[in-house]
Each structure stands twice: as C-alpha cells, then as structure tokens.
Amino acid sequence: MVVLDPDLLSGVPAGLAAATGMDALIHALEAYVSRYGSFLSDGFAAQALEKIGHSLVKFVRTGDAEAAQEMLEGSFLAGCAFSLSRLGLVHALSHPLSAHYGISHGTANALLLPAVIRFNQEAAGEKYRQAADLLGVKEQTDLADWIEELNRLLGIEMKWEIREEDLPVLVRDGLMSGNVQANPRLAEEKDAEDIYKTLIPA
C-alpha cells in the first residue's frame, strides 16, 4: 500500500524538497539508462521523468499542492522503475560522500549527476536525449548543462571541501556498490576519481 497524499508534504522546507526531488529525478533517470532496464522499467521511468520534470521547480519554490501530487506520483513511479533495473554510478559514488562528509543523499546525487551524464554519454546518448525530451529540456540543450542550471535554480551547490587525500577511499567505497554494474558505461578507478574531482575547485 502506498499513500500519495500531498497534504503530507505541506510545509516541507525548500532545501529538503529540492534534495529529495532531485533524488527522485535521478532514480528515474538512472533506471531509464540502466544496462538492466527493460520495456517495463522504461515505461515507469518515462512517466516519472515527465511528472518530475513538469513539477519539481514549482513544488520547491511554492509548495503547490498539485505540483506536490505530481512529485509524489513521479517519485513512486521512479521507485517502481529502479526496483526492476537497479540504479547507476550516481548512487554508487554518492554514498561515500554522505558517509565521509555528511552530505545529504539527494544533494550528493544532484552534485554528481552532471559529471556522470558526461561520462555515460558515449554509451547512453540516445537514452539521454529521450530523457531530456521527457523532462521538458529544450531541443539542442545539453542535458548535463541543464542539470547544472536546475541545481542552481533549486539552491543546490557544493558547500563541502573534498580533500584530494580522501579520493582513494571515496573511489574504493563507491566502486564496491552493485549499482556500478548497472551503469550504462563501466567505470574504473580513474573514471570514478575524475568524477569526484569535478567537485573540487580548480
């Protein structure tokens, strides 16, 4: 039994709505490009991407009840999708950031997503183009760039100092996740390190 009642989201702080909303979006997106995906998981993920893309910013900014309902339904559908397909490299690499730096799960996911999309592009370019269309991204707009702008609109930014000396531990812990195998492009240690380095100012 699932209760999708927008009244339960009344008064949710904007920061929490943004982080959890991005987590739901990433559940749908990673399910959609998963190596273990199927027509069934794709169907759930596509519906989730449409609902979340249409309602996320509005819900975070206004708490609108209709947008809240769309977010609840989108999050539920995304959960149905990834329960069939698993997730991917975003979730694999985000868990060590939460464990070692205390970055909330949704925020860590959102910060990693642009770099992971760019890494996966050669293996999942067509799927990302379809996902961008479902999210309502304007034609010819790069999805990773769009996600970076979405993070900015939602107030999600890198506020933690990732230490270079911690990278070996982050990489080790991240690549232990089973989600690495579901990612559309297989990541090795150097790939994971390069993705983490995008969070360190040049």
C-alpha positions as CSV (number, residue, x, y, z in Angstrom):
1,M,0.0,0.0,0.0
2,V,1.3,3.4,-0.9
3,V,-0.1,6.7,0.4
4,L,0.4,9.6,-2.1
5,D,-1.2,12.4,-0.2
6,P,0.1,16.0,-1.0
7,D,-1.1,17.2,2.4
8,L,1.8,15.2,3.9
9,L,4.2,17.4,2.1
10,S,2.7,20.7,3.3
11,G,5.4,22.9,4.9
12,V,8.4,20.8,3.7
13,P,11.4,23.1,3.7
14,A,12.6,24.1,0.3
15,G,16.1,22.6,0.8
16,L,14.7,19.3,1.7
17,A,12.2,19.4,-1.2
18,A,15.0,20.2,-3.6
19,A,17.3,17.4,-2.4
20,T,14.6,14.7,-2.3
21,G,13.1,15.9,-5.5
22,M,16.5,15.6,-7.3
23,D,16.9,12.1,-5.8
24,A,13.5,11.1,-7.3
25,L,14.6,12.6,-10.7
26,I,17.8,10.6,-10.5
27,H,16.0,7.4,-9.6
28,A,14.0,7.8,-12.8
29,L,17.0,8.8,-15.0
30,E,19.4,6.1,-13.8
31,A,16.6,3.5,-14.2
32,Y,16.0,4.7,-17.7
33,V,19.6,4.4,-18.9
34,S,20.4,1.2,-16.8
35,R,22.0,-1.7,-18.5
36,Y,19.4,-3.9,-16.7
37,G,16.5,-1.9,-18.0
38,S,13.5,-3.3,-19.8
39,F,10.4,-2.1,-21.6
40,L,8.6,-2.3,-18.2
41,S,11.2,-0.3,-16.2
42,D,11.5,2.2,-19.1
43,G,7.7,2.7,-19.0
44,F,7.7,3.5,-15.3
45,A,10.8,5.7,-15.6
46,A,9.5,7.7,-18.6
47,Q,6.3,8.5,-16.8
48,A,8.3,9.5,-13.7
49,L,10.6,11.8,-15.8
50,E,7.6,13.6,-17.3
51,K,5.9,14.2,-13.9
52,I,9.0,15.3,-12.1
53,G,10.3,17.5,-15.0
54,H,6.9,19.2,-15.0
55,S,6.6,19.8,-11.3
56,L,9.9,19.9,-9.4
57,V,10.9,23.5,-9.6
58,K,7.3,24.7,-9.0
59,F,7.0,22.4,-5.9
60,V,10.3,23.5,-4.4
61,R,9.5,27.2,-5.0
62,T,5.8,27.3,-4.0
63,G,4.8,24.1,-2.2
64,D,1.9,24.0,-4.6
65,A,-0.4,21.0,-3.9
66,E,-0.9,20.0,-7.5
67,A,2.9,20.0,-8.0
68,A,3.3,18.0,-4.8
69,Q,0.9,15.4,-6.1
70,E,2.9,15.2,-9.3
71,M,6.1,14.8,-7.4
72,L,4.6,12.0,-5.2
73,E,3.4,10.1,-8.3
74,G,6.7,10.7,-10.1
75,S,8.7,9.5,-7.1
76,F,6.6,6.4,-6.8
77,L,6.9,5.5,-10.5
78,A,10.7,6.1,-10.3
79,G,10.8,3.7,-7.4
80,C,8.9,1.1,-9.5
81,A,11.4,1.6,-12.3
82,F,14.6,1.2,-10.3
83,S,13.3,-1.7,-8.3
84,L,13.3,-3.5,-11.7
85,S,16.5,-2.1,-13.2
86,R,18.8,-1.0,-10.3
87,L,20.4,2.4,-10.3
88,G,23.8,3.5,-11.5
89,L,27.1,5.4,-11.0
90,V,25.5,8.5,-9.4
91,H,24.1,6.5,-6.5
92,A,27.3,4.3,-6.3
93,L,29.5,7.4,-5.9
94,S,27.1,9.5,-3.7
95,H,27.0,7.1,-0.8
96,P,30.7,7.6,0.2
97,L,30.2,11.4,0.0
98,S,27.3,11.1,2.5
99,A,29.3,8.7,4.7
100,H,32.5,10.6,4.8
101,Y,31.3,14.2,4.5
102,G,27.8,14.2,5.8
103,I,26.3,15.5,2.5
104,S,22.7,14.6,2.3
105,H,21.9,11.8,-0.1
106,G,19.8,13.8,-2.6
107,T,22.3,16.7,-2.6
108,A,25.3,14.4,-3.2
109,N,23.4,12.7,-6.1
110,A,22.5,16.1,-7.6
111,L,26.1,17.4,-7.4
112,L,27.5,14.2,-9.1
113,L,24.8,13.9,-11.8
114,P,26.3,16.3,-14.5
115,A,29.7,14.6,-14.5
116,V,28.2,11.2,-14.6
117,I,26.0,12.1,-17.5
118,R,29.0,13.4,-19.4
119,F,30.9,10.2,-18.5
120,N,28.0,8.0,-19.7
121,Q,27.3,10.0,-22.9
122,E,29.1,7.7,-25.3
123,A,27.2,4.7,-24.0
124,A,23.7,6.2,-23.4
125,G,23.5,9.3,-25.7
126,E,20.2,8.3,-27.3
127,K,18.6,7.4,-24.0
128,Y,19.7,10.7,-22.5
129,R,18.2,12.6,-25.5
130,Q,14.9,10.8,-24.9
131,A,15.1,11.5,-21.2
132,A,15.8,15.2,-21.9
133,D,12.7,15.4,-24.0
134,L,10.6,13.7,-21.3
135,L,11.9,16.2,-18.7
136,G,11.0,19.2,-20.9
137,V,14.5,20.2,-21.8
138,K,14.6,22.5,-24.8
139,E,15.9,21.0,-28.0
140,Q,19.6,21.3,-28.6
141,T,20.2,21.9,-24.9
142,D,22.9,19.7,-23.3
143,L,21.3,17.6,-20.5
144,A,24.3,17.9,-18.2
145,D,24.3,21.7,-18.6
146,W,20.6,21.7,-17.9
147,I,21.0,19.7,-14.7
148,E,23.7,22.2,-13.6
149,E,21.3,25.1,-14.1
150,L,18.5,23.1,-12.4
151,N,20.7,22.6,-9.4
152,R,21.3,26.4,-9.3
153,L,17.6,27.1,-9.5
154,L,17.0,24.7,-6.6
155,G,19.7,26.2,-4.5
156,I,21.9,23.0,-4.6
157,E,25.5,23.9,-4.5
158,M,28.8,22.5,-3.4
159,K,29.5,23.7,0.1
160,W,31.9,21.0,1.3
161,E,35.7,20.8,0.8
162,I,36.6,17.4,-0.7
163,R,40.1,16.6,0.2
164,E,42.4,15.1,-2.5
165,E,43.9,12.7,0.0
166,D,40.4,11.2,0.6
167,L,39.9,10.3,-3.1
168,P,41.3,6.7,-2.9
169,V,38.8,5.9,-0.1
170,L,35.9,7.5,-1.9
171,V,36.7,5.6,-5.1
172,R,37.2,2.3,-3.3
173,D,33.9,2.6,-1.4
174,G,32.0,3.9,-4.4
175,L,33.1,1.1,-6.8
176,M,32.1,-1.5,-4.2
177,S,28.4,-0.7,-5.0
178,G,26.5,-3.2,-7.1
179,N,25.0,-0.2,-8.9
180,V,28.3,0.2,-10.8
181,Q,27.4,-2.9,-12.8
182,A,24.0,-1.4,-13.9
183,N,25.6,1.8,-15.1
184,P,25.5,2.0,-19.0
185,R,29.3,2.5,-19.1
186,L,31.6,0.5,-16.9
187,A,33.6,2.8,-14.6
188,E,37.1,2.1,-13.4
189,E,39.1,3.7,-10.6
190,K,40.4,6.6,-12.7
191,D,36.9,7.3,-14.0
192,A,35.5,7.5,-10.5
193,E,38.4,9.7,-9.4
194,D,37.8,12.1,-12.3
195,I,34.1,12.4,-11.5
196,Y,34.9,13.1,-7.8
197,K,37.4,15.7,-8.9
198,T,34.7,17.7,-10.6
199,L,33.6,18.6,-7.1
200,I,37.0,20.1,-6.1
201,P,37.5,23.7,-7.3
202,A,40.3,24.0,-9.8
